[in-house]
Amino acid sequence: MPRRGGRDRAHRDGRDQRLMFRAIDRVHGNYTRARALYASWLRRQANGRPLRPGSVPDRREFQRLDERFYDQEQRNFAGAGHRRAGRPRVSWRIEERVIALARTYPVMGSRRIGARVGVDHKTVLRILREEGLRPYKVQVVHELRPGDRTARLRFCRWMLRKIRRNRHFLKNIVFTDESSFSSTSILNRQNVRIWRRRNPHAMVQRVQQGRFSVNVWAGILGNDYIAPVFLSNRLSSVEYLRFLRHTLLNRLRRMVPRNARNRIFFYA
């Protein structure tokens, strides 16, 4: 009959072993106290949920793990300079340094962490995956100044009142936006991949001389699209106001009936 907890010992991953090593190191090698400390950490992670049977290893498992690590360190020290086949084993203390760097400097890449610790970046990725860490992209959001939150809340409440009075209110708003385009297109090399059997050494030429740019304006009114308008390269407030009073109004007169023009709102 298999011993109780044997299945859990066989399926303990690197994260569990590092947590056990951390507990042993915290209590200076007292395996009974290490087991109690490890159990308290698991209960904290469970957020009040009961622990499954066998999740807390026996005191002897802490002792065997510590002795096995000590024997491994002795073999590595005795065989220093002898290259062995297979994936190199990493000390749990190095793994703790990798995790600490990733948590302290979350924007630091795996290659920089590996250079700081002295391991390959693939080993860093494996350690972080075992720890449960995953890479996420940074979201670029609009900057909010101290008074912007109040202004946005006031605008949302005004918009909701308008919609409650007239459910077709959004069709009376001219939603607009502007953008600048130049001869030097924006290239993000992280999003460009070329699949070949050999390196094609692909290059992208940038036009540094004879550069030009143009400002483009476009709008939407209900289900109608206001054709783009090409504005001046160096757009000033005077030119933009002239565009709103003349060019835009002439286009809206052709699109909107006379009796509906007083209900239009401009949103930039």
For each residue, the residues with C-beta under 8 A, 3 or more apart:
1:
2: 6 7
3: 6
4: 54
5: 8 9 54 57 58 61
6: 2 3 9 10
7: 2 10 11 54
8: 5 11 12 54 55 57
9: 5 6 12 57 61
10: 6 7
11: 7 8
12: 8 9 16 17 57
13: 16 17 130
14: 17 18 95 127 130
15: 18 19 130 131 132
16: 12 13 19 20
17: 12 13 14 20 21 65 92
18: 14 15 21 22 92 95 96 99 131
19: 15 16 22 23 38 41
20: 16 17 23 24 34 38 57 61 62 65
21: 17 18 24 25 65 66 69 92 96
22: 18 19 25 26 96
23: 19 20 26 27 34 35 37 38 41 62
24: 20 21 27 29 31 34 62 65 66
25: 21 22 28
26: 22 23 34 37
27: 23 24 30 33 34 37
28: 25
29: 24 34 66
30: 27 33 34
31: 24 34 35 59 60 62 63 66
32: 35 36 59
33: 27 30 36 37
34: 20 23 24 26 27 29 30 31 37 38 59 62
35: 23 31 32 38 39 56 57 58 59 62
36: 32 33 39 40
37: 23 26 27 33 34 40 41
38: 19 20 23 34 35 41 42 56 57 62
39: 35 36 42 43 51 56
40: 36 37 43 44
41: 19 23 37 38 44 45
42: 38 39 45 46 51 55 56
43: 39 40 46 48 51
44: 40 41 47
45: 41 42
46: 42 43 49 50 51
47: 44
48: 43
49: 46
50: 46
51: 39 42 43 46 55 56
52: 55
53:
54: 4 5 7 8
55: 8 42 51 52
56: 35 38 39 42 51
57: 5 8 9 12 20 35 38 61 62
58: 5 35 61 62
59: 31 32 34 35 62 63
60: 31 63 64
61: 5 9 20 57 58 64 65
62: 20 23 24 31 34 35 38 57 58 59 65 66
63: 31 59 60 66 67
64: 60 61 67 68
65: 17 20 21 24 61 62 68 69
66: 21 24 29 31 62 63 69 70
67: 63 64 70 71
68: 64 65 71 72
69: 21 65 66 72 73 92
70: 66 67 73 74
71: 67 68 74 75
72: 68 69 75 76 89
73: 69 70 76 77 91
74: 70 71 77 78
75: 71 72 78 79
76: 72 73 79 80 89
77: 73 74 80
78: 74 75
79: 75 76 82 84
80: 76 77
81:
82: 79
83:
84: 79 88
85:
86:
87:
88: 84 123
89: 72 76
90: 94 95 119 123 127
91: 73 94 95
92: 17 18 21 69 95 96
93: 96 97
94: 90 91 97 98 117 118 119
95: 14 18 90 91 92 98 99 127
96: 18 21 22 92 93 99 100
97: 93 94 100 101 116 117
98: 94 95 101 102 113 117 119 124 127 128
99: 18 95 96 102 103 127 128 131 133
100: 96 97 103 104
101: 97 98 104 105 108 113 116 117
102: 98 99 105 106 108 113 128 131 133
103: 99 100 106
104: 100 101
105: 101 102 108
106: 102 103
107: 138
108: 101 102 105 112 113
109: 112 113 121
110: 113 114 121 124 125 128
111: 114 115 121 124
112: 108 109 115 116
113: 98 101 102 108 109 110 116 117 121 124
114: 110 111 117 118 119 120 121 123 124
115: 111 112 118
116: 97 101 112 113
117: 94 97 98 101 113 114 124
118: 94 114 115
119: 90 94 98 114 123 124
120: 114 123 124
121: 109 110 111 113 114 124 125
122: 125 126
123: 88 90 114 119 120 126 127
124: 98 110 111 113 114 117 119 120 121 127 128
125: 110 121 122 128 129
126: 122 123 129 130
127: 14 90 95 98 99 123 124 130 131
128: 98 99 102 110 124 125 131 133
129: 125 126 132 133 134
130: 13 14 15 126 127
131: 15 18 99 102 127 128
132: 15 129
133: 99 102 128 129
134: 129
135:
136:
137:
138: 107
139:
140:
141:
142:
143:
144: 148 149 152
145: 148
146: 149
147: 150 151
148: 144 145 151 152
149: 144 146 152 153
150: 147 153 154
151: 147 148 154 155
152: 144 148 149 155 156
153: 149 150 156 157
154: 150 151 157 158
155: 151 152 158 159
156: 152 153 159 160
157: 153 154 160 161
158: 154 155 161 162
159: 155 156 162 163 169
160: 156 157 163 164
161: 157 158 164 165
162: 158 159 165 166 169
163: 159 160 166 167 169 170
164: 160 161
165: 161 162 169
166: 162 163 169
167: 163
168: 171 172
169: 159 162 163 165 166 172 173
170: 163 173 222
171: 168 221 222 223
172: 168 169 222 260 263 264 265
173: 169 170 221 264 265 266 267
174: 219 220 221 226 252 264 265 266 267
175: 219 220 221 267
176: 217 218 219 220 226 266 267 268
177: 217 218 219 268
178: 215 216 217 231
179: 215 216
180: 213 214 215 216
181: 213 214 216
182: 185 211 212 213 214
183: 207 210 211 212 213
184: 206 207 208 211
185: 182
186:
187: 192 204
188: 191 192
189: 192
190:
191: 188
192: 187 188 189
193:
194: 200 202
195:
196: 199 200
197:
198:
199: 196
200: 194 196
201:
202: 194
203:
204: 187
205:
206: 184
207: 183 184 210 211
208: 184 211
209:
210: 183 207
211: 182 183 184 207 208
212: 182 183 233
213: 180 181 182 183 233
214: 180 181 182 230 231 233
215: 178 179 180 230 231 232 233 235
216: 178 179 180 181 228 229 230 231
217: 176 177 178 228 229 230 231 243
218: 176 177 225 226 227 228 229
219: 174 175 176 177 225 226 248
220: 174 175 176 224 225 226
221: 171 173 174 175 224 226 252 255 256 264
222: 170 171 172
223: 171
224: 220 221 255
225: 218 219 220
226: 174 176 218 219 220 221 248 251 255
227: 218 251
228: 216 217 218
229: 216 217 218 243 247 248
230: 214 215 216 217
231: 178 214 215 216 217 235 239 240 243
232: 215 235 236 239
233: 212 213 214 215
234:
235: 215 231 232 239 240
236: 232 239 240
237: 240 241
238: 241 242
239: 231 232 235 236 242 243
240: 231 235 236 237 243 244
241: 237 238 244 245
242: 238 239 245 246 247
243: 217 229 231 239 240 246 247 248
244: 240 241 247 248 249 266
245: 241 242 248 249
246: 242 243 249 250
247: 229 242 243 244 250 251
248: 219 226 229 243 244 245 251 252
249: 244 245 246 252 253
250: 246 247 253 254
251: 226 227 247 248 254 255
252: 174 221 248 249 255 256 261 264
253: 249 250 256 261
254: 250 251
255: 221 224 226 251 252
256: 221 252 253 260 261 264
257: 260 261
258: 261
259:
260: 172 256 257 263 264
261: 252 253 256 257 258 264
262:
263: 172 260
264: 172 173 174 221 252 256 260 261
265: 172 173 174
266: 173 174 176 244
267: 173 174 175 176
268: 176 177
